[in-house]
Amino acid sequence: MERTLNKVELKGRVGADPKVTEISENATIIRFSVATHETFKGKDGQLREETTWHNVTAWSGKGMLEFSKIKKGVFVELAGRLRYFKYVTKDGQERFSCEIVASKMSVPEND
């Protein structure tokens, strides 16, 4: 059987204060968005910047940063995996989405 890999690494700024959900006494989930930026030259030769927003979900536990440090505007570094899922809206339309399930997160000291 071939070896497969589903790995993502991001460095970017938190877009809004996260949503924290306490599942049990020992388990907490945090959900937030991270913005990353790419700079490139357009066809006209002008520099352009493109922002991509990423949805992140993380569970408390080993390798996790204390969730109270994740706030709007904070620069974070994270590693995890991609997870795609399908859901149905209130009006019955099927939608697809992608999130990053983080397994490690940190806030660099020099930010």
All heavy atoms as an XYZ file, in Angstrom:
886
protein
N       0.840     -1.182      0.000
C       0.000      0.000      0.000
C       0.887      1.247      0.000
O       1.868      1.313      0.721
C      -0.899     -0.027      1.236
C      -1.814      1.147      1.344
S      -2.871      0.956      2.804
C      -4.361      1.568      2.142
N       0.528      2.230     -0.828
C       1.307      3.452     -0.905
C       1.138      4.272      0.363
O       0.105      4.249      1.000
C       0.868      4.347     -2.086
C       1.008      3.721     -3.422
C      -0.272      3.050     -3.864
O      -1.332      3.337     -3.290
O      -0.202      2.227     -4.768
N       2.157      5.008      0.666
C       2.101      5.916      1.813
C       1.511      7.235      1.341
O       1.907      7.769      0.310
C       3.503      6.128      2.343
C       3.496      6.930      3.596
C       4.791      6.849      4.294
N       4.619      7.605      5.514
C       5.584      7.938      6.302
N       6.801      7.582      6.007
N       5.353      8.622      7.389
N       0.545      7.747      2.069
C      -0.087      9.012      1.703
C       0.229     10.069      2.755
O       0.675      9.749      3.861
C      -1.615      8.856      1.571
O      -2.161      8.524      2.846
C      -1.969      7.787      0.546
N      -0.028     11.323      2.405
C       0.289     12.423      3.308
C      -0.751     13.524      3.166
O      -1.097     13.926      2.060
C       1.680     12.985      2.984
C       2.158     14.163      3.815
C       2.362     13.745      5.268
C       3.451     14.707      3.243
N      -1.263     13.986      4.267
C      -2.201     15.103      4.313
C      -1.651     16.046      5.374
O      -1.901     15.879      6.566
C      -3.606     14.609      4.680
C      -4.618     15.739      4.763
O      -4.294     16.911      4.636
N      -5.862     15.371      4.992
N      -0.860     17.039      4.955
C      -0.175     17.920      5.892
C      -0.244     19.356      5.399
O      -0.042     19.621      4.222
C       1.284     17.501      6.037
C       2.053     18.336      7.040
C       3.462     17.830      7.186
C       4.213     18.673      8.191
N       5.587     18.207      8.385
N      -0.538     20.265      6.327
C      -0.624     21.688      6.019
C       0.180     22.449      7.064
O       0.119     22.123      8.253
C      -2.088     22.179      6.069
C      -2.176     23.670      5.872
C      -2.928     21.461      5.049
N       0.913     23.466      6.625
C       1.584     24.390      7.531
C       1.197     25.795      7.127
O       1.248     26.139      5.948
C       3.098     24.237      7.464
C       3.588     22.913      7.982
C       5.102     22.773      7.935
O       5.743     23.440      7.100
O       5.624     22.002      8.732
N       0.784     26.595      8.102
C       0.389     27.980      7.839
C       1.045     28.919      8.825
O       1.265     28.555      9.981
C      -1.128     28.168      7.997
C      -2.057     27.558      6.982
C      -3.494     27.893      7.369
C      -1.767     28.061      5.597
N       1.315     30.129      8.344
C       1.744     31.235      9.186
C       0.910     32.420      8.747
O       0.918     32.787      7.575
C       3.224     31.552      8.987
C       4.154     30.453      9.430
C       5.590     30.855      9.193
C       6.527     29.725      9.591
N       7.934     30.130      9.457
N       0.159     32.986      9.673
C      -0.685     34.110      9.309
C      -1.333     34.738     10.523
O      -1.061     34.353     11.669
N      -2.201     35.713     10.264
C      -2.874     36.449     11.339
C      -4.300     35.950     11.538
O      -5.003     35.655     10.578
C      -2.903     37.931     11.026
C      -1.505     38.512     11.000
C      -1.421     39.840     11.698
N      -0.035     40.263     11.727
C       0.732     40.232     12.804
N       0.237     39.824     13.943
N       1.983     40.618     12.750
N      -4.702     35.877     12.804
C      -6.055     35.471     13.166
C      -7.013     36.586     12.744
O      -6.778     37.759     13.031
C      -6.160     35.195     14.683
C      -7.582     34.866     15.092
C      -5.200     34.078     15.078
N      -8.099     36.218     12.048
C      -9.017     37.199     11.471
C     -10.039     37.763     12.432
O     -10.476     38.896     12.287
N     -10.439     36.997     13.432
C     -11.450     37.444     14.402
C     -11.249     36.635     15.671
O     -10.629     35.572     15.649
C     -12.860     37.234     13.859
N     -11.768     37.140     16.779
C     -11.682     36.370     18.012
C     -12.325     35.007     17.781
O     -13.379     34.905     17.147
C     -12.376     37.097     19.156
C     -11.559     38.288     19.648
O     -10.322     38.286     19.475
O     -12.158     39.211     20.216
N     -11.698     33.949     18.273
C     -12.176     32.596     17.987
C     -13.441     32.229     18.745
O     -13.804     32.854     19.736
C     -11.010     31.715     18.447
C     -10.351     32.513     19.508
C     -10.489     33.947     19.097
N     -14.080     31.181     18.240
C     -15.216     30.581     18.932
C     -14.661     29.377     19.688
O     -14.086     28.466     19.096
C     -16.280     30.137     17.931
C     -17.465     29.481     18.585
C     -18.483     29.027     17.552
C     -19.625     28.304     18.251
N     -20.513     27.664     17.297
N     -14.827     29.394     21.006
C     -14.325     28.313     21.844
C     -15.515     27.552     22.404
O     -16.433     28.148     22.963
C     -13.453     28.867     22.988
C     -12.948     27.734     23.872
C     -12.283     29.676     22.444
N     -15.502     26.229     22.244
C     -16.580     25.378     22.740
C     -16.003     24.339     23.679
O     -15.124     23.568     23.292
C     -17.290     24.673     21.567
O     -17.702     25.638     20.612
C     -18.488     23.876     22.047
N     -16.500     24.312     24.895
C     -16.062     23.308     25.854
C     -16.951     22.079     25.699
O     -18.157     22.143     25.917
C     -16.146     23.864     27.272
C     -15.315     23.068     28.245
C     -15.112     23.794     29.560
O     -14.856     25.009     29.551
O     -15.234     23.109     30.594
N     -16.346     20.976     25.291
C     -17.070     19.732     25.055
C     -17.258     18.971     26.370
O     -18.317     18.435     26.646
C     -16.322     18.843     24.036
C     -16.133     19.577     22.724
C     -17.043     17.530     23.815
C     -17.406     19.984     22.047
N     -16.206     18.916     27.156
C     -16.250     18.253     28.458
C     -15.221     18.938     29.350
O     -14.579     19.904     28.951
C     -15.943     16.760     28.318
O     -14.584     16.577     27.985
N     -15.042     18.387     30.527
C     -14.067     18.956     31.457
C     -12.652     18.913     30.894
O     -11.825     19.762     31.189
C     -14.131     18.161     32.765
C     -13.599     18.899     33.956
C     -13.833     18.118     35.221
O     -15.001     17.984     35.632
O     -12.836     17.639     35.793
N     -12.382     17.927     30.042
C     -11.033     17.723     29.512
C     -10.887     18.072     28.035
O      -9.799     17.942     27.494
C     -10.604     16.270     29.705
C     -10.586     15.863     31.145
O     -10.632     16.692     32.038
N     -10.536     14.567     31.389
N     -11.952     18.459     27.358
C     -11.874     18.680     25.909
C     -12.516     20.011     25.522
O     -13.653     20.298     25.884
C     -12.562     17.551     25.165
N     -11.753     20.796     24.781
C     -12.213     22.084     24.278
C     -11.880     22.163     22.796
O     -10.824     21.707     22.360
C     -11.513     23.240     25.030
O     -11.742     23.081     26.420
C     -12.036     24.579     24.588
N     -12.778     22.755     22.010
C     -12.561     22.969     20.579
C     -12.501     24.469     20.338
O     -13.283     25.232     20.905
C     -13.704     22.384     19.735
C     -13.797     20.880     19.916
C     -13.511     22.714     18.265
C     -14.996     20.277     19.210
N     -11.578     24.884     19.480
C     -11.481     26.280     19.093
C     -11.603     26.353     17.569
O     -11.069     25.501     16.853
C     -10.146     26.898     19.579
C     -10.114     28.407     19.317
C      -8.959     26.215     18.967
C      -8.938     29.117     19.957
N     -12.347     27.348     17.103
C     -12.511     27.577     15.660
C     -12.214     29.040     15.377
O     -12.729     29.923     16.063
C     -13.927     27.228     15.221
C     -14.217     25.758     15.236
C     -15.613     25.441     14.680
N     -15.764     24.024     14.495
C     -16.277     23.208     15.413
N     -16.705     23.683     16.563
N     -16.381     21.918     15.172
N     -11.388     29.275     14.341
C     -11.026     30.642     13.972
C     -10.533     30.666     12.534
O     -10.323     29.621     11.920
C      -9.970     31.205     14.933
C      -8.680     30.419     14.981
C      -7.586     30.824     14.245
C      -8.568     29.293     15.777
C      -6.393     30.112     14.293
C      -7.389     28.570     15.841
C      -6.297     28.984     15.096
N     -10.358     31.860     11.996
C      -9.844     31.997     10.634
C      -8.449     32.604     10.675
O      -8.106     33.356     11.594
C     -10.771     32.881      9.794
O     -10.871     34.163     10.379
N      -7.646     32.242      9.679
C      -6.286     32.761      9.538
C      -6.131     33.307      8.124
O      -6.542     32.658      7.157
C      -5.232     31.651      9.796
C      -3.832     32.134      9.465
C      -5.301     31.164     11.222
N      -5.532     34.497      8.015
C      -5.269     35.110      6.716
C      -3.800     34.911      6.349
O      -2.914     35.146      7.171
C      -5.593     36.600      6.758
N      -3.575     34.461      5.116
C      -2.223     34.412      4.565
C      -2.189     35.308      3.338
O      -3.225     35.558      2.714
C      -1.812     32.974      4.171
O      -2.749     32.452      3.226
C      -1.755     32.069      5.390
N      -1.001     35.815      3.005
C      -0.859     36.764      1.895
C       0.202     36.282      0.918
O       1.234     35.766      1.322
C      -0.451     38.150      2.412
C      -1.350     38.687      3.464
N      -2.589     39.200      3.186
C      -1.211     38.774      4.802
C      -3.164     39.596      4.298
N      -2.343     39.329      5.303
N      -0.073     36.474     -0.349
C       0.876     36.184     -1.422
C       1.072     37.463     -2.212
O       0.104     38.168     -2.516
C       0.338     35.102     -2.357
C       0.056     33.772     -1.706
C       1.309     33.011     -1.347
O       2.353     33.203     -2.019
O       1.258     32.236     -0.380
N       2.301     37.773     -2.570
C       2.588     38.935     -3.402
C       3.089     38.438     -4.753
O       3.918     37.529     -4.810
C       3.649     39.824     -2.734
O       3.182     40.196     -1.436
C       3.902     41.083     -3.536
N       2.570     39.027     -5.824
C       2.966     38.618     -7.168
C       2.852     39.810     -8.110
O       2.216     40.810     -7.795
C       2.091     37.456     -7.660
C       0.625     37.787     -7.748
C       0.076     38.240     -8.944
C      -0.197     37.664     -6.637
C      -1.276     38.556     -9.015
C      -1.536     37.969     -6.707
C      -2.079     38.421     -7.899
N       3.484     39.682     -9.279
C       3.374     40.709    -10.311
C       2.219     40.364    -11.236
O       2.118     39.238    -11.722
C       4.654     40.803    -11.139
C       5.720     41.635    -10.508
C       6.852     41.876    -11.477
C       7.899     42.732    -10.813
N       9.033     42.993    -11.708
N       1.346     41.344    -11.469
C       0.237     41.151    -12.386
C       0.713     41.259    -13.827
O       1.881     41.559    -14.099
N      -0.186     41.044    -14.768
C       0.154     41.141    -16.190
C       0.664     42.525    -16.556
O       1.435     42.688    -17.484
C      -1.062     40.795    -17.051
C      -1.429     39.333    -16.994
C      -2.617     39.042    -17.882
C      -2.998     37.580    -17.799
N      -4.146     37.254    -18.632
N       0.212     43.533    -15.804
C       0.632     44.910    -16.066
C       1.969     45.249    -15.408
O       2.450     46.373    -15.504
C      -0.439     45.897    -15.591
C      -0.735     45.777    -14.108
O      -0.084     44.962    -13.427
O      -1.624     46.504    -13.625
N       2.583     44.270    -14.715
C       3.872     44.488    -14.082
C       3.788     45.073    -12.685
O       4.805     45.206    -12.007
N       2.600     45.412    -12.242
C       2.418     45.988    -10.906
C       2.367     44.878     -9.856
O       1.819     43.808    -10.099
C       1.111     46.796    -10.845
C       1.071     47.994    -11.771
C       2.090     49.052    -11.363
O       2.205     49.399    -10.201
N       2.829     49.542    -12.337
N       2.937     45.166     -8.692
C       2.864     44.207     -7.591
C       1.450     44.155     -7.039
O       0.806     45.185     -6.851
C       3.823     44.603     -6.465
C       5.283     44.226     -6.644
C       6.093     44.673     -5.436
C       5.453     42.734     -6.856
N       0.982     42.962     -6.787
C      -0.356     42.763     -6.237
C      -0.243     41.833     -5.029
O       0.650     41.003     -4.962
C      -1.278     42.138     -7.258
C      -1.404     42.955     -8.532
C      -2.664     42.607     -9.273
N      -2.738     43.264    -10.552
C      -3.054     44.532    -10.745
N      -3.313     45.304     -9.718
N      -3.103     45.052    -11.951
N      -1.175     41.988     -4.114
C      -1.219     41.116     -2.951
C      -2.564     40.410     -2.923
O      -3.601     41.031     -3.126
C      -1.035     41.913     -1.662
C      -0.911     41.028     -0.450
C      -0.572     41.800      0.807
O       0.617     42.033      1.046
O      -1.517     42.172      1.528
N      -2.514     39.117     -2.703
C      -3.732     38.317     -2.625
C      -3.824     37.707     -1.233
O      -2.868     37.108     -0.746
C      -3.682     37.208     -3.673
C      -4.904     36.323     -3.677
C      -4.814     35.265     -4.766
O      -5.257     35.557     -5.889
O      -4.277     34.180     -4.479
N      -4.965     37.872     -0.588
C      -5.203     37.319      0.739
C      -6.079     36.082      0.614
O      -7.069     36.095     -0.098
C      -5.902     38.354      1.646
O      -5.071     39.510      1.745
C      -6.154     37.795      3.028
N      -5.692     35.030      1.311
C      -6.484     33.803      1.370
C      -6.870     33.563      2.820
O      -6.026     33.654      3.716
C      -5.686     32.594      0.843
O      -5.263     32.867     -0.493
C      -6.522     31.327      0.866
N      -8.147     33.274      3.034
C      -8.655     32.996      4.376
C      -8.799     31.495      4.560
O      -9.311     30.800      3.683
C     -10.000     33.684      4.602
C      -9.837     35.156      4.716
C      -9.959     36.085      3.722
C      -9.489     35.882      5.892
N      -9.714     37.340      4.216
C      -9.423     37.252      5.540
C      -9.233     35.511      7.209
C      -9.106     38.243      6.471
C      -8.914     36.497      8.126
C      -8.864     37.841      7.753
N      -8.349     31.001      5.706
C      -8.379     29.582      6.026
C      -9.171     29.374      7.311
O      -8.952     30.086      8.301
C      -6.963     29.048      6.242
C      -6.015     29.419      5.155
N      -5.859     28.662      4.014
C      -5.178     30.483      5.025
C      -4.948     29.235      3.237
N      -4.529     30.334      3.826
N     -10.074     28.408      7.316
C     -10.814     28.043      8.524
C     -10.001     27.005      9.286
O      -9.540     26.024      8.701
C     -12.186     27.474      8.177
C     -13.068     28.508      7.539
O     -13.111     29.652      7.973
N     -13.775     28.123      6.493
N      -9.837     27.227     10.588
C      -9.022     26.342     11.428
C      -9.858     25.825     12.589
O     -10.622     26.577     13.199
C      -7.788     27.092     11.980
C      -6.958     26.183     12.878
C      -6.938     27.651     10.843
N      -9.710     24.534     12.882
C     -10.317     23.910     14.049
C      -9.212     23.197     14.807
O      -8.342     22.570     14.197
C     -11.389     22.875     13.632
O     -12.414     23.553     12.911
C     -11.992     22.186     14.832
N      -9.234     23.306     16.132
C      -8.229     22.616     16.944
C      -8.881     22.110     18.221
O      -9.804     22.729     18.747
C      -7.079     23.552     17.282
N      -8.384     20.974     18.684
C      -8.823     20.388     19.956
C      -7.735     20.646     20.975
O      -6.543     20.604     20.656
C      -9.007     18.879     19.809
C     -10.144     18.493     18.932
C     -10.179     18.516     17.557
C     -11.415     18.035     19.351
N     -11.395     18.097     17.112
C     -12.183     17.788     18.202
C     -11.986     17.795     20.594
C     -13.479     17.321     18.243
C     -13.285     17.330     20.648
C     -14.012     17.095     19.490
N      -8.123     20.868     22.208
C      -7.141     21.041     23.274
C      -6.359     19.741     23.442
O      -6.851     18.664     23.134
C      -7.835     21.418     24.584
O      -8.806     20.440     24.926
N      -5.126     19.870     23.900
C      -4.327     18.670     24.140
C      -2.879     18.875     23.798
O      -2.390     19.999     23.662
N      -2.183     17.768     23.612
C      -0.745     17.763     23.356
C      -0.401     18.598     22.121
O      -1.037     18.475     21.077
C      -0.281     16.319     23.151
C       1.201     16.182     22.994
C       1.588     14.727     22.834
C       3.073     14.600     22.610
N       3.470     13.227     22.389
N       0.613     19.431     22.236
C       1.081     20.245     21.118
C       0.266     21.502     20.882
O       0.564     22.281     20.002
N      -0.768     21.695     21.680
C      -1.645     22.850     21.485
C      -1.222     24.014     22.356
O      -0.869     23.849     23.522
C      -3.099     22.505     21.831
C      -3.824     21.780     20.753
S      -3.885     22.756     19.251
C      -3.375     21.532     18.111
N      -1.282     25.140     21.759
C      -1.063     26.401     22.440
C      -2.238     26.666     23.369
O      -3.356     26.226     23.102
C      -0.999     27.486     21.361
C      -0.879     28.934     21.747
C       0.498     29.182     22.347
C      -1.051     29.791     20.516
N      -2.013     27.375     24.453
C      -3.123     27.770     25.318
C      -4.086     28.628     24.488
O      -3.697     29.636     23.920
C      -2.582     28.558     26.503
C      -3.631     28.898     27.522
C      -3.027     29.662     28.684
O      -1.970     29.250     29.198
O      -3.628     30.679     29.055
N      -5.339     28.212     24.404
C      -6.307     28.856     23.518
C      -6.524     30.334     23.834
O      -6.890     31.107     22.957
C      -7.637     28.117     23.533
C      -7.606     26.780     22.839
C      -8.621     25.868     23.043
C      -6.585     26.431     21.970
C      -8.615     24.637     22.395
C      -6.568     25.212     21.323
C      -7.580     24.308     21.540
N      -6.298     30.754     25.067
C      -6.510     32.164     25.428
C      -5.547     33.095     24.685
O      -5.790     34.290     24.603
C      -6.369     32.360     26.938
O      -5.049     32.064     27.348
N      -4.464     32.550     24.119
C      -3.505     33.372     23.370
C      -3.966     33.653     21.942
O      -3.402     34.493     21.252
C      -2.131     32.699     23.351
C      -1.501     32.621     24.714
C      -0.122     32.026     24.646
C       0.512     32.013     26.032
N       1.897     31.563     25.990
N      -4.980     32.932     21.466
C      -5.481     33.108     20.106
C      -6.538     34.209     20.127
O      -7.626     34.023     20.645
C      -6.094     31.798     19.553
C      -5.111     30.650     19.662
C      -6.581     31.989     18.124
C      -3.905     30.756     18.778
N      -6.181     35.356     19.557
C      -7.089     36.508     19.500
C      -6.954     37.173     18.141
O      -5.969     36.969     17.432
C      -6.721     37.524     20.580
C      -6.936     37.052     21.994
C      -6.549     38.150     22.960
C      -6.851     37.945     24.364
N      -6.816     36.868     25.110
N      -7.925     37.985     17.791
C      -7.898     38.711     16.525
C      -6.577     39.470     16.383
O      -6.135     40.142     17.309
C      -9.068     39.694     16.464
C      -9.100     40.484     15.180
C     -10.270     41.442     15.145
C     -10.250     42.216     13.835
N     -11.398     43.111     13.738
N      -5.944     39.320     15.209
C      -4.715     40.042     14.895
C      -3.430     39.361     15.298
O      -2.359     39.757     14.858
N      -3.500     38.301     16.111
C      -2.300     37.604     16.574
C      -1.710     36.789     15.427
O      -2.429     36.147     14.663
C      -2.636     36.685     17.775
C      -1.488     35.751     18.113
C      -3.018     37.515     18.978
N      -0.382     36.817     15.286
C       0.312     36.014     14.291
C       0.492     34.609     14.846
O       1.036     34.439     15.936
C       1.676     36.640     13.963
C       2.362     35.991     12.800
C       2.049     36.370     11.503
C       3.307     35.013     12.996
C       2.682     35.776     10.422
C       3.941     34.409     11.921
C       3.626     34.791     10.632
N       0.004     33.601     14.129
C       0.107     32.213     14.571
C       0.822     31.357     13.531
O       0.796     31.659     12.342
C      -1.279     31.574     14.865
C      -1.943     32.248     16.036
C      -2.162     31.570     13.652
N       1.459     30.318     14.020
C       2.037     29.292     13.167
C       1.334     27.999     13.547
O       1.165     27.707     14.728
C       3.537     29.163     13.407
C       4.302     30.412     13.038
C       5.801     30.310     13.305
O       6.249     29.293     13.885
O       6.500     31.240     12.947
N       0.903     27.252     12.534
C       0.208     26.007     12.850
C       0.506     24.936     11.820
O       0.898     25.223     10.697
C      -1.298     26.233     12.989
C      -2.078     26.762     11.793
C      -2.648     25.619     10.982
C      -3.185     27.649     12.295
N       0.332     23.705     12.256
C       0.477     22.541     11.386
C      -0.723     21.647     11.630
O      -1.258     21.590     12.738
C       1.765     21.791     11.695
N      -1.154     20.975     10.581
C      -2.300     20.091     10.716
C      -2.607     19.394      9.413
O      -1.721     19.177      8.594
N      -3.894     19.086      9.224
C      -4.323     18.368      8.022
C      -5.575     19.028      7.455
O      -6.302     19.714      8.170
C      -4.607     16.899      8.343
C      -5.756     16.714      9.315
C      -5.976     15.240      9.663
N      -6.972     15.089     10.693
C      -8.287     15.014     10.477
N      -8.766     15.067      9.246
N      -9.130     14.873     11.482
N      -5.819     18.798      6.177
C      -7.031     19.296      5.525
C      -8.180     18.328      5.763
O      -7.987     17.107      5.743
C      -6.832     19.427      4.020
C      -5.909     20.536      3.549
C      -5.738     20.436      2.030
C      -6.450     21.895      3.928
N      -9.366     18.889      5.969
C     -10.575     18.069      6.094
C     -11.664     18.733      5.272
O     -11.978     19.908      5.469
C     -11.023     17.962      7.542
C     -12.228     17.043      7.715
C     -12.583     16.884      9.177
N     -13.434     17.968      9.604
C     -14.779     17.907      9.676
N     -15.392     16.799      9.352
N     -15.467     18.929     10.075
N     -12.208     18.001      4.323
C     -13.303     18.488      3.480
C     -14.606     17.886      3.989
O     -14.628     16.745      4.443
C     -13.093     18.068      2.020
C     -11.897     18.739      1.396
C     -10.640     18.150      1.459
C     -12.026     19.969      0.756
C      -9.535     18.768      0.897
C     -10.930     20.580      0.187
C      -9.688     19.979      0.256
O      -8.601     20.605     -0.298
N     -15.675     18.651      3.912
C     -16.963     18.121      4.329
C     -18.092     18.771      3.547
O     -17.929     19.824      2.940
C     -17.178     18.273      5.844
C     -17.065     19.681      6.352
C     -18.179     20.475      6.494
C     -15.834     20.205      6.699
C     -18.080     21.772      6.965
C     -15.714     21.495      7.178
C     -16.839     22.281      7.310
N     -19.237     18.089      3.572
C     -20.432     18.542      2.876
C     -21.491     18.838      3.920
O     -21.598     18.142      4.928
C     -20.915     17.449      1.926
C     -22.184     17.774      1.181
C     -22.519     16.732      0.137
C     -22.869     15.407      0.757
N     -23.408     14.455     -0.230
N     -22.272     19.909      3.677
C     -23.384     20.214      4.572
C     -24.541     20.771      3.753
O     -24.383     21.113      2.583
C     -22.967     21.205      5.670
C     -22.535     22.557      5.168
C     -23.425     23.630      5.139
C     -21.238     22.786      4.729
C     -23.038     24.877      4.675
C     -20.843     24.024      4.271
C     -21.734     25.070      4.251
O     -21.348     26.302      3.798
N     -25.711     20.813      4.358
C     -26.914     21.304      3.692
C     -27.362     22.589      4.390
O     -27.478     22.631      5.618
C     -28.045     20.245      3.734
C     -29.301     20.766      3.063
C     -27.585     18.958      3.069
N     -27.610     23.647      3.606
C     -28.039     24.920      4.172
C     -29.501     24.840      4.596
O     -30.207     23.876      4.276
C     -27.876     26.062      3.149
O     -28.730     25.797      2.035
C     -26.433     26.181      2.678
N     -29.966     25.870      5.292
C     -31.359     25.903      5.746
C     -32.343     25.835      4.588
O     -33.442     25.311      4.726
C     -31.614     27.176      6.553
C     -30.931     27.178      7.890
C     -31.204     28.472      8.635
C     -30.441     28.492      9.943
N     -30.650     29.747     10.672
N     -31.919     26.366      3.425
C     -32.813     26.323      2.258
C     -32.610     25.069      1.396
O     -33.106     24.983      0.273
C     -32.688     27.594      1.420
C     -31.286     27.813      0.873
O     -30.371     27.054      1.232
O     -31.107     28.758      0.081
N     -31.884     24.069      1.940
C     -31.775     22.775      1.275
C     -30.673     22.629      0.249
O     -30.585     21.603     -0.409
N     -29.798     23.625      0.099
C     -28.714     23.527     -0.878
C     -27.494     22.836     -0.264
O     -27.124     23.115      0.869
C     -28.320     24.917     -1.369
C     -29.375     25.572     -2.203
C     -28.831     26.798     -2.913
O     -27.633     27.051     -2.919
N     -29.717     27.560     -3.519
N     -26.889     21.932     -1.048
C     -25.667     21.275     -0.610
C     -24.489     22.217     -0.799
O     -24.358     22.859     -1.842
C     -25.412     20.004     -1.420
C     -26.165     18.820     -0.941
C     -25.692     17.537     -1.627
O     -24.860     17.600     -2.560
O     -26.183     16.473     -1.229
N     -23.639     22.303      0.189
C     -22.427     23.114      0.134
C     -21.247     22.249      0.545
O     -21.395     21.280      1.290
C     -22.507     24.304      1.096
C     -23.654     25.222      0.847
C     -23.326     26.182     -0.240
N     -24.430     27.139     -0.339
C     -24.655     27.871     -1.372
N     -23.874     27.800     -2.403
N     -25.657     28.702     -1.393
N     -20.080     22.625      0.082
C     -18.850     21.943      0.428
C     -17.912     22.954      1.065
O     -17.911     24.124      0.688
C     -18.201     21.330     -0.815
C     -19.047     20.262     -1.435
C     -19.994     20.579     -2.390
C     -18.913     18.945     -1.040
C     -20.794     19.607     -2.957
C     -19.713     17.962     -1.607
C     -20.645     18.289     -2.565
N     -17.128     22.488      2.018
C     -16.208     23.377      2.701
C     -14.938     22.616      3.057
O     -14.910     21.384      3.022
C     -16.859     23.946      3.965
O     -16.065     24.967      4.505
N     -13.924     23.368      3.415
C     -12.639     22.793      3.801
C     -12.172     23.497      5.066
O     -12.365     24.702      5.225
C     -11.629     23.000      2.676
S      -9.982     22.407      3.066
N     -11.573     22.745      5.951
C     -10.984     23.345      7.143
C      -9.641     22.692      7.405
O      -9.352     21.607      6.889
C     -11.895     23.192      8.357
C     -12.029     21.773      8.857
C     -12.960     21.640     10.062
O     -13.490     22.656     10.536
O     -13.157     20.510     10.507
N      -8.845     23.357      8.198
C      -7.581     22.795      8.645
C      -7.789     22.339     10.075
O      -8.216     23.121     10.926
C      -6.452     23.832      8.550
C      -6.247     24.186      7.084
C      -5.178     23.303      9.195
C      -5.543     25.468      6.858
N      -7.532     21.069     10.327
C      -7.600     20.532     11.680
C      -6.173     20.600     12.220
O      -5.302     19.849     11.787
C      -8.144     19.091     11.700
C      -8.181     18.554     13.126
C      -9.525     19.034     11.054
N      -5.942     21.541     13.121
C      -4.594     21.795     13.624
C      -4.176     20.753     14.652
O      -4.973     20.352     15.503
C      -4.515     23.184     14.240
N      -2.927     20.330     14.564
C      -2.373     19.409     15.554
C      -1.293     20.089     16.387
O      -0.957     19.623     17.472
C      -1.806     18.162     14.880
O      -0.867     18.519     13.899
N      -0.747     21.211     15.888
C       0.248     22.005     16.616
C       0.005     23.468     16.310
O      -0.274     23.833     15.161
C       1.671     21.637     16.205
C       2.106     20.269     16.623
C       3.542     20.028     16.264
C       3.931     18.613     16.658
N       5.305     18.318     16.308
N       0.129     24.306     17.328
C      -0.003     25.758     17.127
C       0.983     26.467     18.039
O       1.274     26.002     19.137
C      -1.411     26.245     17.489
C      -2.500     25.738     16.582
S      -4.090     26.580     16.815
C      -4.403     26.361     18.547
N       1.471     27.619     17.556
C       2.344     28.441     18.381
C       2.187     29.906     17.979
O       1.745     30.222     16.877
C       3.799     28.006     18.268
O       4.277     28.213     16.961
N       2.562     30.769     18.911
C       2.624     32.210     18.666
C       4.081     32.597     18.828
O       4.618     32.477     19.937
C       1.727     32.999     19.661
C       1.930     34.492     19.491
C       0.280     32.622     19.481
N       4.771     33.013     17.746
C       6.179     33.376     17.858
C       6.377     34.496     18.880
O       5.574     35.409     18.975
C       6.548     33.846     16.452
C       5.498     33.268     15.566
C       4.256     33.162     16.395
N       7.458     34.391     19.629
C       7.767     35.356     20.683
C       7.997     36.769     20.162
O       7.667     37.732     20.813
C       9.002     34.906     21.472
C       8.764     33.640     22.261
C       7.743     33.808     23.361
O       7.737     34.871     24.015
O       6.945     32.870     23.562
N       8.573     36.911     18.973
C       8.961     38.233     18.465
C       7.847     38.930     17.700
O       8.087     39.889     16.993
C      10.207     38.129     17.597
C      10.013     37.182     16.419
O       8.981     36.545     16.287
N      11.018     37.086     15.579
N       6.615     38.485     17.820
C       5.500     39.129     17.094
C       5.054     40.371     17.831
O       4.846     40.482     18.957
C       4.324     38.166     16.931
C       3.185     38.820     16.178
O       3.472     39.439     15.141
O       2.044     38.726     16.643
